[in-house]
Amino acid sequence: MAAITEQQAAAPSADERRNRLWVRAWLYSVLVTLFALVLVGGATRLTDSGLSITEWKPIHGVIPPLNEAEWAEEFQKYRQIPEYQQINRGMSLDEFKTIFWWEWAHRLLARAVGFIFALPLLFFWVTGRLESRVKPKLLGILALGGLQGAIGWWMVASGLAERVDVSQYRLATHLTIACIIFAATMAVARGLACHSGGPALLSTRRFAGWLVVAILVQIYLGGLVAGLDAGMTYNTWPLMDGALVPQGLFEQSPAWANLFENPKTVQFVHRLGAYALLLLALWHAVATWRTEPGSTHARRAVLLFLLVCGQAAIGIATLLMVVPLGWALAHQGAALVVLGFATAHWRATRGAYPLGARRPGL
């Protein structure tokens, strides 16, 4: 029998391509669910619903109250926390049900994404459809998802005893971890693309990677803004409190605390982050077009810049209208779109995972 050449051994088989197609379809379904989860989480925050369920019941909590007695019990638990006593005293049961359903839907989606990720992962693993290089990546995402559930409760617990809302530190951490899970899932899915072209220049790859980091930092800053309700004040642009650089940015002591606890400073830094991200995206687009003119990587870099411009416009509109729910969710959703596209772009600049790696002799 003729010996198999190295080129033939490295050629992808039909089974490998088909397996990649199914695994990518599964990961994209995870991304859709994660997108919905983050948006519902944003709505939960914006409607002040996050403290309506005062216990962490990962299994039993799937079942909502089914009768008036159970609703009364849940409401009574909520009436014991500072948010009700200081902010919502006199709230009716029907009003409580409204905020309860937002938080319940958020937790239900969180459980659902766990099953949507874990069960197909097990199936693809035991049936040999996963390539060895992606197994540790997928296990890492699964572990991060489990950690995220604990972080979610850690966040909620911060508002049950002494505060009337959750800690902005914990809320920003919860949001950022969710976005890291989203980006990691996108990176693996994009890495499995069979149709991907060759890698870009090293400088392009590095800049694309740092852009993803910059977007995550900006999302963390946005989480601080949400946690402090900092977007509800200073609703002008480009001036803020009547100036490009407003007074009173470092009134608190120690000075570093202003970056996390002073609403004016937090909003100002978030604005600066948006300007910096816009300039970085522009620089990346111009540099990539100069070094790799007409390439797919250059076109994607330009599209990423346009997406960042669109996100900035939505952010400005949201601020000027004093954060209406619909616009705020559009701003949060657009942030995920920018992050997802930037991650896919970065992964594409590196090229897809090599096909044929499981063939004999390799």
C-alpha positions as CSV (number, residue, x, y, z in Angstrom):
1,M,0.0,0.0,0.0
2,A,1.5,3.4,-1.0
3,A,2.7,5.5,1.8
4,I,0.6,8.5,2.8
5,T,2.4,11.7,2.1
6,E,2.7,14.5,4.7
7,Q,0.4,16.7,2.7
8,Q,-2.3,14.0,2.5
9,A,-2.0,13.3,6.2
10,A,-2.4,16.9,7.1
11,A,-5.5,17.4,4.8
12,P,-8.7,17.8,6.8
13,S,-11.2,14.9,6.6
14,A,-14.9,15.3,6.0
15,D,-15.5,14.1,9.6
16,E,-13.2,16.8,11.0
17,R,-15.0,19.6,9.1
18,R,-18.4,18.2,10.0
19,N,-17.4,18.0,13.7
20,R,-16.1,21.6,13.6
21,L,-19.4,22.7,12.1
22,W,-21.5,21.1,14.8
23,V,-19.2,22.3,17.6
24,R,-19.3,25.9,16.3
25,A,-23.1,25.8,15.9
26,W,-23.3,24.7,19.6
27,L,-20.9,27.5,20.7
28,Y,-22.8,30.1,18.8
29,S,-26.1,29.0,20.5
30,V,-24.2,29.5,23.8
31,L,-23.2,33.0,22.7
32,V,-26.9,33.9,21.9
33,T,-28.0,32.7,25.3
34,L,-25.1,34.6,27.0
35,F,-26.1,37.7,25.1
36,A,-29.7,37.4,26.4
37,L,-28.4,36.7,29.9
38,V,-26.3,39.9,30.0
39,L,-29.2,42.0,28.6
40,V,-31.7,40.6,31.2
41,G,-29.0,41.2,33.9
42,G,-28.8,44.8,32.7
43,A,-32.6,45.2,32.8
44,T,-32.5,43.7,36.3
45,R,-30.1,46.3,37.4
46,L,-31.8,49.2,35.7
47,T,-35.2,48.3,37.2
48,D,-33.7,47.9,40.7
49,S,-34.8,44.2,40.7
50,G,-31.6,42.5,41.7
51,L,-32.4,42.2,45.4
52,S,-35.9,40.9,45.1
53,I,-34.9,37.3,45.7
54,T,-33.0,37.3,49.0
55,E,-31.8,33.6,49.0
56,W,-29.5,31.6,46.8
57,K,-31.3,28.4,45.9
58,P,-29.5,26.9,42.8
59,I,-31.9,24.0,42.5
60,H,-35.1,24.8,44.3
61,G,-35.0,28.4,43.0
62,V,-36.0,27.2,39.5
63,I,-39.6,27.0,40.7
64,P,-41.2,30.5,41.3
65,P,-44.0,31.1,43.8
66,L,-47.0,29.2,42.7
67,N,-49.7,30.5,45.0
68,E,-50.6,33.6,47.1
69,A,-49.1,32.1,50.2
70,E,-45.7,31.5,48.6
71,W,-45.8,35.0,47.1
72,A,-46.5,36.5,50.5
73,E,-43.6,34.5,51.9
74,E,-41.2,35.8,49.3
75,F,-42.5,39.4,49.8
76,Q,-42.0,39.1,53.5
77,K,-38.4,38.1,53.1
78,Y,-37.8,41.1,50.8
79,R,-39.4,43.4,53.4
80,Q,-36.7,42.6,55.8
81,I,-33.8,44.1,53.8
82,P,-32.7,47.8,53.8
83,E,-33.8,48.4,50.2
84,Y,-37.4,47.8,51.0
85,Q,-37.2,49.6,54.4
86,Q,-35.4,52.7,53.1
87,I,-36.4,52.9,49.4
88,N,-39.5,50.8,48.6
89,R,-41.5,50.9,51.9
90,G,-45.2,50.7,51.0
91,M,-44.6,48.7,47.8
92,S,-47.6,46.5,46.9
93,L,-47.4,42.8,46.2
94,D,-48.1,43.4,42.5
95,E,-45.2,45.9,42.3
96,F,-43.0,43.3,44.1
97,K,-43.9,40.7,41.5
98,T,-42.7,42.9,38.7
99,I,-39.1,43.2,40.2
100,F,-39.2,39.5,41.3
101,W,-39.8,38.3,37.7
102,W,-36.8,40.2,36.3
103,E,-34.4,38.7,38.9
104,W,-36.0,35.2,38.5
105,A,-35.6,35.4,34.7
106,H,-32.0,36.4,35.1
107,R,-31.3,33.4,37.4
108,L,-33.2,31.1,35.1
109,L,-31.2,32.1,32.1
110,A,-28.0,31.7,34.1
111,R,-29.0,28.1,34.9
112,A,-30.1,27.5,31.3
113,V,-26.7,28.6,29.9
114,G,-25.0,26.2,32.2
115,F,-27.0,23.3,30.8
116,I,-26.7,24.5,27.2
117,F,-22.9,24.5,27.7
118,A,-22.3,21.5,29.9
119,L,-24.5,18.8,28.3
120,P,-23.4,19.3,24.7
121,L,-19.8,19.5,26.0
122,L,-20.2,16.1,27.6
123,F,-21.8,14.7,24.4
124,F,-19.1,16.0,22.0
125,W,-16.4,14.9,24.4
126,V,-17.5,11.3,24.9
127,T,-18.3,10.8,21.2
128,G,-14.8,12.0,20.2
129,R,-15.9,15.1,18.3
130,L,-13.7,17.5,20.2
131,E,-10.1,18.2,19.2
132,S,-7.6,17.9,22.0
133,R,-6.5,21.5,21.7
134,V,-10.0,22.9,22.6
135,K,-10.8,20.6,25.5
136,P,-8.9,22.5,28.2
137,K,-10.3,25.8,26.8
138,L,-13.8,24.6,27.1
139,L,-13.3,23.2,30.6
140,G,-11.9,26.5,31.6
141,I,-15.0,28.3,30.3
142,L,-17.2,25.8,32.2
143,A,-15.2,26.4,35.4
144,L,-15.5,30.2,34.9
145,G,-19.2,29.8,34.5
146,G,-19.5,28.0,37.8
147,L,-17.4,30.7,39.5
148,Q,-19.7,33.3,37.9
149,G,-22.7,31.9,39.6
150,A,-20.9,32.2,43.0
151,I,-19.9,35.8,42.1
152,G,-23.5,36.6,41.3
153,W,-24.6,35.6,44.8
154,W,-21.6,37.4,46.3
155,M,-22.8,40.5,44.5
156,V,-26.4,40.1,45.7
157,A,-25.4,39.4,49.3
158,S,-23.6,42.8,49.4
159,G,-27.1,44.5,49.3
160,L,-29.0,42.4,51.8
161,A,-27.7,43.7,55.1
162,E,-26.2,47.2,55.3
163,R,-26.7,48.7,51.8
164,V,-29.8,49.6,49.8
165,D,-28.1,48.3,46.6
166,V,-25.3,46.0,45.6
167,S,-21.7,46.9,45.7
168,Q,-20.5,48.6,42.5
169,Y,-17.2,46.7,42.8
170,R,-19.0,43.4,42.8
171,L,-21.5,44.4,40.1
172,A,-18.6,45.5,37.8
173,T,-16.8,42.2,38.5
174,H,-19.9,40.2,37.8
175,L,-20.4,42.0,34.5
176,T,-16.8,41.7,33.4
177,I,-16.6,38.0,34.2
178,A,-19.7,37.5,32.1
179,C,-18.0,39.3,29.2
180,I,-14.8,37.3,29.6
181,I,-16.9,34.1,29.3
182,F,-18.6,35.6,26.2
183,A,-15.2,36.5,24.6
184,A,-13.6,33.2,25.4
185,T,-16.5,31.3,23.9
186,M,-16.3,33.5,20.8
187,A,-12.6,32.9,20.5
188,V,-12.9,29.1,20.5
189,A,-15.8,29.2,18.1
190,R,-13.9,31.5,15.7
191,G,-10.8,29.4,16.1
192,L,-12.7,26.3,14.8
193,A,-13.6,28.1,11.5
194,C,-12.6,25.9,8.5
195,H,-12.8,28.8,6.1
196,S,-10.5,31.2,7.9
197,G,-7.6,32.7,5.9
198,G,-4.0,32.9,6.9
199,P,-2.7,34.8,9.9
200,A,-2.0,38.5,9.9
201,L,1.3,40.3,10.6
202,L,2.5,40.0,14.2
203,S,1.9,43.7,14.8
204,T,-1.7,43.4,13.7
205,R,-2.3,40.3,15.9
206,R,-0.9,42.0,19.0
207,F,-2.8,45.2,18.5
208,A,-6.1,43.3,17.9
209,G,-5.5,41.4,21.1
210,W,-4.9,44.6,23.1
211,L,-8.0,46.1,21.7
212,V,-10.0,43.2,23.2
213,V,-8.4,43.9,26.6
214,A,-9.2,47.7,26.2
215,I,-12.9,46.8,25.5
216,L,-13.1,44.6,28.6
217,V,-11.6,47.5,30.7
218,Q,-14.2,49.9,29.3
219,I,-17.0,47.4,30.1
220,Y,-15.7,47.2,33.7
221,L,-15.8,51.0,33.9
222,G,-19.3,50.8,32.6
223,G,-20.2,48.4,35.4
224,L,-19.0,50.9,37.9
225,V,-21.1,53.6,36.3
226,A,-24.2,51.3,36.5
227,G,-23.4,50.3,40.1
228,L,-23.3,53.9,41.2
229,D,-26.1,55.1,39.0
230,A,-23.5,57.6,37.7
231,G,-25.3,57.9,34.4
232,M,-28.3,59.6,36.0
233,T,-26.4,62.8,36.6
234,Y,-24.2,65.1,34.4
235,N,-26.4,64.4,31.4
236,T,-24.6,66.7,29.0
237,W,-22.0,66.1,26.3
238,P,-19.3,67.0,25.3
239,L,-19.2,69.2,28.5
240,M,-19.6,67.6,31.9
241,D,-20.8,69.8,34.7
242,G,-20.1,72.8,32.4
243,A,-16.5,71.9,31.6
244,L,-14.4,69.5,29.6
245,V,-12.7,68.5,32.8
246,P,-15.2,69.1,35.7
247,Q,-14.3,70.2,39.2
248,G,-14.5,67.9,42.1
249,L,-13.1,64.7,40.6
250,F,-10.9,64.0,43.6
251,E,-12.8,65.3,46.6
252,Q,-12.8,61.9,48.4
253,S,-9.9,60.6,50.4
254,P,-7.9,58.6,49.7
255,A,-7.7,59.9,46.1
256,W,-7.8,56.5,44.5
257,A,-11.3,55.8,46.0
258,N,-12.7,58.5,43.7
259,L,-12.0,56.2,40.7
260,F,-14.5,53.7,42.1
261,E,-16.8,55.5,44.5
262,N,-17.2,59.1,43.3
263,P,-20.0,59.1,40.7
264,K,-18.7,62.1,38.9
265,T,-15.2,60.7,38.6
266,V,-16.4,57.3,37.6
267,Q,-18.5,58.8,34.8
268,F,-15.6,61.0,33.7
269,V,-13.2,58.1,33.5
270,H,-15.7,56.1,31.5
271,R,-16.0,59.0,29.1
272,L,-12.2,59.1,28.8
273,G,-12.1,55.3,28.2
274,A,-14.6,55.7,25.4
275,Y,-12.4,58.4,23.7
276,A,-9.3,56.2,24.2
277,L,-11.0,53.1,22.7
278,L,-12.2,55.1,19.7
279,L,-8.7,56.4,19.0
280,L,-7.2,52.9,19.5
281,A,-9.7,51.4,17.1
282,L,-9.0,54.1,14.5
283,W,-5.2,53.6,14.9
284,H,-5.7,49.9,14.4
285,A,-7.8,50.3,11.3
286,V,-5.4,52.8,9.7
287,A,-2.3,50.7,10.6
288,T,-3.8,47.5,9.3
289,W,-4.9,49.0,6.1
290,R,-1.4,50.4,5.5
291,T,0.5,47.2,6.3
292,E,-2.1,44.7,4.8
293,P,-4.1,46.8,2.3
294,G,-7.2,45.2,0.9
295,S,-6.9,42.2,3.2
296,T,-9.8,40.6,5.1
297,H,-8.0,41.6,8.3
298,A,-7.9,45.3,7.2
299,R,-11.6,45.3,6.3
300,R,-12.5,43.8,9.6
301,A,-10.4,46.4,11.4
302,V,-12.3,49.2,9.6
303,L,-15.6,47.5,10.5
304,L,-14.6,47.3,14.2
305,F,-13.8,51.0,14.2
306,L,-17.3,51.7,12.8
307,L,-18.9,49.5,15.4
308,V,-17.0,51.4,18.2
309,C,-18.3,54.7,16.6
310,G,-21.8,53.3,16.7
311,Q,-21.4,52.2,20.3
312,A,-20.1,55.7,21.3
313,A,-23.1,57.3,19.6
314,I,-25.5,55.1,21.5
315,G,-23.7,55.8,24.7
316,I,-24.0,59.6,24.2
317,A,-27.7,59.3,23.3
318,T,-28.3,57.2,26.4
319,L,-26.6,59.8,28.6
320,L,-28.4,62.8,27.1
321,M,-31.8,61.1,27.6
322,V,-30.9,60.2,31.2
323,V,-30.6,56.5,30.7
324,P,-34.0,55.2,29.5
325,L,-34.3,51.5,29.8
326,G,-34.4,50.7,26.1
327,W,-31.4,52.9,25.2
328,A,-29.4,51.6,28.2
329,L,-30.0,48.0,27.1
330,A,-29.0,49.0,23.5
331,H,-25.8,50.4,24.9
332,Q,-25.1,47.3,26.8
333,G,-26.0,45.0,23.9
334,A,-23.8,47.0,21.5
335,A,-20.9,46.6,23.9
336,L,-21.3,42.9,23.6
337,V,-21.4,43.1,19.9
338,V,-18.2,45.2,19.8
339,L,-16.5,42.8,22.2
340,G,-17.6,39.7,20.2
341,F,-16.5,41.2,16.9
342,A,-13.2,42.4,18.3
343,T,-12.6,38.9,19.8
344,A,-13.5,37.2,16.5
345,H,-11.2,39.6,14.6
346,W,-8.3,38.9,17.0
347,R,-8.7,35.2,16.6
348,A,-8.9,35.6,12.8
349,T,-5.6,37.5,12.8
350,R,-4.0,34.4,14.4
351,G,-5.6,32.1,11.9
352,A,-7.9,29.1,12.7
353,Y,-6.8,26.1,14.7
354,P,-4.9,23.8,12.3
355,L,-7.0,21.1,10.8
356,G,-5.8,17.5,10.5
357,A,-4.0,17.6,13.9
358,R,-5.5,14.3,15.0
359,R,-4.5,12.4,11.8
360,P,-2.0,9.4,12.2
361,G,1.6,10.4,12.2
362,L,1.0,14.0,13.3
